[in-house]
Amino acid sequence: MSKTKLENVKKLNLANLPTPVYRLERISEEWGVDLWIKRDDYTGAETSGNKIRKLEYTIAKALSEKAEVVITCGGIQSNHCRATAAVAAKVGIKSHLVLRIDEEPPVEGNYLLDKILGAEITFISRKDYSNRRGEIMAEIAKEYEAKGIKAYVIPEGASDGTGNFGYIEAVQEIVAQEKELGVNFDAIVCAVGSGGTYSGLFLGAKIYAPDKKVYGFNVCDDEEYFLNVCESIASDTVKALGSDIEVKREEMNIIDGYKGLGYAISKDEELLFITELARKEGVILDPVYTGKAFYGLYHELKKGRFSAHKHILFVHTGGLFGVFPKQEQFTKVL
């Protein structure tokens, strides 16, 4: 897979790139490790986080197909849905979000921003989300098409063969920053929620930096589930680029055991951990993705899992707006 082929893929320039990379000085000294952070939470404001890298490619494809509305899905506090609504508004098309809920939610965090950005919203149950979200989005698309409105469906997290290009490109960015900083990261770590960020980083490392291992901490489901998902997404990307790169799931590193009480459900100790990092480094992780992943990294470092690595890069994939719906629990533990 050549650099030229990736450059020939249509994309929009929407994110503030490159995002900065710097060493976590106090944590590195305290933990006895050389730990760095890439601030992909700095990609924007309304579009902050990792999803915008994927949407640069996904929305470009939607526009190339003359889409007038994009339909996507996620949890009530989905960063991806909020970013999709923001990008759709920016490029002048509609957005329709299918959001998973248990009961009527308070209007706060990402959900509040979805409404401010003018997204149409359909609520569905957890059961329907698990079993029928693709079917439901397809039905909504048909309703738009019946009205003469061209619709484009984006999967959860924009995690597919197209969205995956965003984090392949991110590895190119990391390699360039290494040269500027005079450091070589032999391990890259991220949270895994829908699989696109991890599979993009995994493929990007295979192409541009084969000396690096990419580790993902799943924040829901389990290792086997995400090995299947990431293998599928990476394979779709390879096909889309006409490459002969072999995707081997045994080369993937998904670290299970840190989803805690479940997706978007926080244990008090996880929130305390987020607070401790904020006070030591001025970095605020989110409770859904990066908080769980960094908490997992800390414990795996203590176990010696990363002892062979000299320089570790943690990718902060954003999610600040997800902190605010947890304000009562944060207040209790502070």
C-alpha positions as CSV (number, residue, x, y, z in Angstrom):
1,M,0.0,0.0,0.0
2,S,1.7,3.1,-1.1
3,K,1.5,6.6,0.2
4,T,0.2,7.7,-3.2
5,K,-2.8,5.4,-3.0
6,L,-3.8,6.9,0.4
7,E,-3.4,10.4,-0.9
8,N,-5.7,9.6,-3.9
9,V,-8.6,8.9,-1.5
10,K,-11.0,11.8,-1.3
11,K,-11.0,13.6,2.0
12,L,-12.0,16.9,3.6
13,N,-9.7,19.0,5.7
14,L,-11.7,19.6,8.8
15,A,-9.5,18.7,11.8
16,N,-6.8,20.8,13.4
17,L,-3.8,18.8,12.5
18,P,-1.2,17.7,13.4
19,T,-2.3,17.3,17.0
20,P,0.5,17.8,19.6
21,V,2.6,15.1,21.1
22,Y,4.5,15.6,24.4
23,R,5.9,13.7,27.4
24,L,3.9,13.2,30.5
25,E,6.7,14.3,32.8
26,R,5.4,13.7,36.3
27,I,3.6,10.4,35.5
28,S,6.7,9.1,33.6
29,E,8.9,9.8,36.6
30,E,6.4,8.4,39.1
31,W,5.6,5.2,37.1
32,G,9.2,4.6,35.9
33,V,8.3,4.6,32.2
34,D,8.8,7.0,29.2
35,L,5.1,7.8,28.6
36,W,4.0,10.3,26.0
37,I,0.5,11.5,24.9
38,K,-0.9,12.5,21.5
39,R,-3.7,15.1,22.0
40,D,-6.3,14.1,19.5
41,D,-8.8,15.7,21.8
42,Y,-7.4,18.9,20.2
43,T,-8.7,18.2,16.7
44,G,-11.4,20.8,17.2
45,A,-14.1,22.1,19.5
46,E,-17.5,20.9,18.2
47,T,-15.5,18.2,16.3
48,S,-13.0,17.4,19.1
49,G,-11.7,13.9,19.4
50,N,-10.7,11.0,17.1
51,K,-14.0,10.8,15.1
52,I,-13.2,13.8,13.0
53,R,-10.2,12.0,11.4
54,K,-12.5,9.3,10.2
55,L,-15.2,11.8,9.1
56,E,-12.8,13.7,6.9
57,Y,-12.9,10.6,4.6
58,T,-16.5,9.4,5.4
59,I,-18.2,12.7,4.8
60,A,-16.1,13.3,1.6
61,K,-17.5,10.0,0.3
62,A,-21.0,10.9,1.3
63,L,-20.7,14.2,-0.6
64,S,-19.2,12.5,-3.6
65,E,-22.4,10.4,-3.7
66,K,-24.5,13.6,-3.5
67,A,-25.9,12.9,0.0
68,E,-28.2,15.4,1.5
69,V,-28.5,13.7,4.9
70,V,-26.1,11.5,6.8
71,I,-27.5,8.9,9.2
72,T,-25.4,7.4,12.0
73,C,-25.8,5.9,15.4
74,G,-24.3,5.7,18.9
75,G,-25.0,6.0,22.6
76,I,-26.8,9.1,24.1
77,Q,-23.4,10.7,24.8
78,S,-21.7,9.5,21.5
79,N,-18.7,11.6,20.5
80,H,-19.1,10.3,17.0
81,C,-22.7,11.4,16.7
82,R,-21.9,14.9,18.0
83,A,-19.0,15.2,15.6
84,T,-21.1,14.0,12.7
85,A,-23.8,16.5,13.5
86,A,-21.2,19.3,13.6
87,V,-19.6,18.3,10.3
88,A,-22.9,17.9,8.5
89,A,-23.8,21.4,9.6
90,K,-20.5,22.7,8.4
91,V,-20.8,21.2,4.9
92,G,-24.4,22.1,4.6
93,I,-26.3,18.8,4.8
94,K,-28.6,17.3,7.4
95,S,-27.8,14.8,10.1
96,H,-30.0,12.1,11.6
97,L,-28.8,10.3,14.7
98,V,-30.1,7.0,16.1
99,L,-29.3,7.1,19.8
100,R,-29.4,4.2,22.3
101,I,-31.2,5.0,25.5
102,D,-32.8,3.2,28.5
103,E,-35.1,6.1,29.4
104,E,-35.7,9.7,28.4
105,P,-32.3,11.3,28.9
106,P,-31.5,14.7,30.4
107,V,-30.4,17.2,27.8
108,E,-26.7,17.5,28.6
109,G,-23.2,16.9,27.3
110,N,-23.0,15.6,23.7
111,Y,-26.8,15.1,23.5
112,L,-27.3,18.8,24.2
113,L,-24.8,19.7,21.4
114,D,-26.6,17.3,19.0
115,K,-29.7,19.3,19.5
116,I,-28.0,22.7,19.2
117,L,-26.4,21.5,16.0
118,G,-29.8,20.7,14.6
119,A,-29.6,16.9,14.3
120,E,-32.8,14.9,13.8
121,I,-32.8,12.2,16.6
122,T,-34.4,8.8,16.8
123,F,-34.2,7.0,20.1
124,I,-34.1,3.2,20.3
125,S,-33.7,0.6,23.0
126,R,-30.5,-1.1,23.9
127,K,-31.9,-4.4,22.6
128,D,-32.8,-2.8,19.2
129,Y,-29.5,-1.1,19.1
130,S,-27.6,-4.3,19.6
131,N,-29.7,-6.3,17.2
132,R,-31.2,-4.0,14.6
133,R,-29.4,-0.7,14.4
134,G,-28.2,-1.3,10.9
135,E,-31.7,-2.2,9.8
136,I,-33.2,0.8,11.6
137,M,-30.8,3.2,9.9
138,A,-31.5,1.6,6.5
139,E,-35.3,2.1,7.1
140,I,-34.7,5.8,7.9
141,A,-32.6,6.1,4.8
142,K,-35.5,4.7,2.7
143,E,-37.9,7.2,4.3
144,Y,-35.6,10.0,3.2
145,E,-35.2,8.5,-0.3
146,A,-39.0,8.3,-0.6
147,K,-39.1,12.1,-0.1
148,G,-36.4,12.6,-2.8
149,I,-33.6,13.2,-0.3
150,K,-30.4,11.3,-0.9
151,A,-29.2,9.6,2.3
152,Y,-25.9,8.1,3.3
153,V,-25.5,5.7,6.3
154,I,-22.4,5.9,8.4
155,P,-21.8,2.9,10.7
156,E,-21.2,3.3,14.4
157,G,-18.0,5.4,15.1
158,A,-17.5,5.7,11.3
159,S,-15.6,2.5,11.8
160,D,-15.4,1.0,8.4
161,G,-13.0,0.7,5.5
162,T,-13.4,4.3,4.6
163,G,-13.2,5.9,8.1
164,N,-10.2,3.7,8.8
165,F,-8.1,5.9,6.5
166,G,-8.1,8.6,9.1
167,Y,-5.9,6.7,11.5
168,I,-3.7,5.2,8.9
169,E,-2.9,8.8,8.1
170,A,-2.4,9.5,11.8
171,V,0.5,7.1,11.9
172,Q,2.2,9.1,9.1
173,E,1.7,12.1,11.3
174,I,3.2,10.3,14.3
175,V,6.2,9.2,12.3
176,A,6.9,12.8,11.2
177,Q,6.5,14.1,14.8
178,E,9.0,11.4,16.0
179,K,11.6,12.9,13.8
180,E,11.0,16.4,15.1
181,L,11.0,15.2,18.8
182,G,13.9,12.8,18.4
183,V,12.1,9.8,19.9
184,N,10.9,6.5,18.5
185,F,7.7,5.1,20.0
186,D,7.8,1.4,20.0
187,A,4.3,1.1,21.5
188,I,1.1,3.0,20.6
189,V,-1.9,2.7,23.0
190,C,-5.6,3.7,22.5
191,A,-9.1,2.9,23.7
192,V,-11.2,0.6,21.6
193,G,-14.9,1.3,21.4
194,S,-16.0,0.6,17.8
195,G,-12.7,-0.6,16.4
196,G,-11.9,2.0,13.8
197,T,-9.2,3.9,15.6
198,Y,-7.4,0.7,16.6
199,S,-7.6,-1.0,13.2
200,G,-6.5,2.3,11.5
201,L,-3.5,2.6,13.8
202,F,-2.7,-1.1,13.4
203,L,-2.7,-0.9,9.6
204,G,-0.8,2.4,9.6
205,A,1.9,0.8,11.7
206,K,2.2,-2.1,9.4
207,I,2.6,0.2,6.4
208,Y,4.6,3.1,7.8
209,A,6.2,1.9,11.1
210,P,6.5,-1.9,11.3
211,D,8.7,-1.5,14.4
212,K,5.7,-0.4,16.5
213,K,3.2,-2.5,18.3
214,V,-0.3,-1.1,18.7
215,Y,-2.3,-1.9,21.8
216,G,-6.0,-1.3,22.4
217,F,-8.0,-1.5,25.6
218,N,-11.6,-2.4,25.0
219,V,-14.2,-0.4,26.9
220,C,-17.1,-2.7,26.1
221,D,-17.6,-6.3,24.9
222,D,-14.4,-8.5,25.0
223,E,-11.1,-9.3,23.3
224,E,-12.6,-11.9,20.9
225,Y,-15.4,-9.5,19.8
226,F,-12.9,-6.7,18.9
227,L,-10.4,-9.0,17.2
228,N,-13.2,-10.0,14.9
229,V,-14.4,-6.4,14.4
230,C,-10.9,-4.9,13.9
231,E,-9.9,-7.7,11.5
232,S,-13.0,-7.1,9.4
233,I,-12.5,-3.3,9.3
234,A,-8.8,-3.6,8.4
235,S,-9.6,-6.1,5.7
236,D,-12.2,-3.8,4.2
237,T,-9.7,-1.0,4.1
238,V,-7.1,-3.1,2.4
239,K,-9.6,-4.1,-0.3
240,A,-10.7,-0.4,-0.7
241,L,-7.1,0.5,-1.4
242,G,-6.4,-2.5,-3.7
243,S,-3.5,-3.6,-1.4
244,D,-2.1,-7.0,-0.9
245,I,-1.2,-6.4,2.7
246,E,-2.2,-9.4,4.8
247,V,-4.3,-8.7,7.9
248,K,-3.4,-11.1,10.7
249,R,-5.5,-11.0,13.8
250,E,-2.7,-12.7,15.8
251,E,-0.7,-9.5,15.3
252,M,-3.4,-7.5,17.0
253,N,-3.1,-6.6,20.7
254,I,-6.5,-6.1,22.4
255,I,-6.1,-6.0,26.2
256,D,-9.3,-7.2,28.0
257,G,-10.4,-6.7,31.6
258,Y,-10.8,-3.0,32.0
259,K,-14.3,-2.2,30.7
260,G,-15.3,-2.2,34.4
261,L,-19.1,-2.1,35.0
262,G,-19.8,-1.7,31.3
263,Y,-19.9,0.8,28.5
264,A,-20.2,4.4,29.8
265,I,-20.7,3.1,33.4
266,S,-17.9,4.2,35.7
267,K,-16.5,2.8,38.9
268,D,-15.5,5.3,41.6
269,E,-11.9,4.3,41.3
270,E,-11.9,5.0,37.6
271,L,-13.1,8.6,38.2
272,L,-10.6,9.0,41.0
273,F,-7.8,7.9,38.6
274,I,-9.0,10.5,36.0
275,T,-8.9,13.1,38.7
276,E,-5.4,12.2,39.8
277,L,-4.1,12.4,36.3
278,A,-5.8,15.8,35.8
279,R,-4.1,17.2,38.9
280,K,-0.6,15.8,38.0
281,E,-0.6,16.6,34.3
282,G,-3.4,19.0,33.5
283,V,-4.9,16.4,31.2
284,I,-8.6,15.4,31.5
285,L,-9.5,12.0,30.3
286,D,-13.1,11.0,29.6
287,P,-14.9,8.3,31.7
288,V,-16.2,6.3,28.7
289,Y,-13.0,5.7,26.6
290,T,-9.7,7.2,27.5
291,G,-10.2,7.0,31.3
292,K,-10.8,3.2,31.2
293,A,-7.9,2.7,28.7
294,F,-5.4,4.8,30.7
295,Y,-6.5,3.1,33.9
296,G,-5.9,-0.2,32.1
297,L,-2.5,0.9,30.9
298,Y,-1.4,1.9,34.4
299,H,-2.3,-1.6,35.8
300,E,-0.7,-3.4,32.9
301,L,2.5,-1.4,33.4
302,K,2.5,-2.5,37.0
303,K,2.2,-6.1,35.8
304,G,5.2,-5.7,33.5
305,R,3.3,-6.2,30.2
306,F,5.0,-3.2,28.6
307,S,8.5,-3.9,30.1
308,A,10.0,-4.5,26.6
309,H,8.9,-1.1,25.4
310,K,11.1,2.0,25.9
311,H,8.9,4.8,24.7
312,I,5.1,4.5,24.9
313,L,2.6,6.8,23.1
314,F,-1.0,7.1,24.4
315,V,-3.5,8.5,21.9
316,H,-6.0,10.7,23.7
317,T,-9.1,10.3,21.6
318,G,-11.2,13.0,23.2
319,G,-14.5,12.8,24.9
320,L,-14.4,15.8,27.3
321,F,-18.2,16.4,26.9
322,G,-18.8,13.0,28.4
323,V,-17.4,14.2,31.7
324,F,-20.4,16.5,32.4
325,P,-23.1,13.8,32.6
326,K,-21.0,12.2,35.4
327,Q,-20.9,15.4,37.5
328,E,-22.8,13.9,40.4
329,Q,-20.5,10.8,40.6
330,F,-17.4,13.0,40.3
331,T,-18.7,15.3,43.0
332,K,-19.2,12.2,45.3
333,V,-15.7,10.9,44.8
334,L,-13.8,14.2,44.9
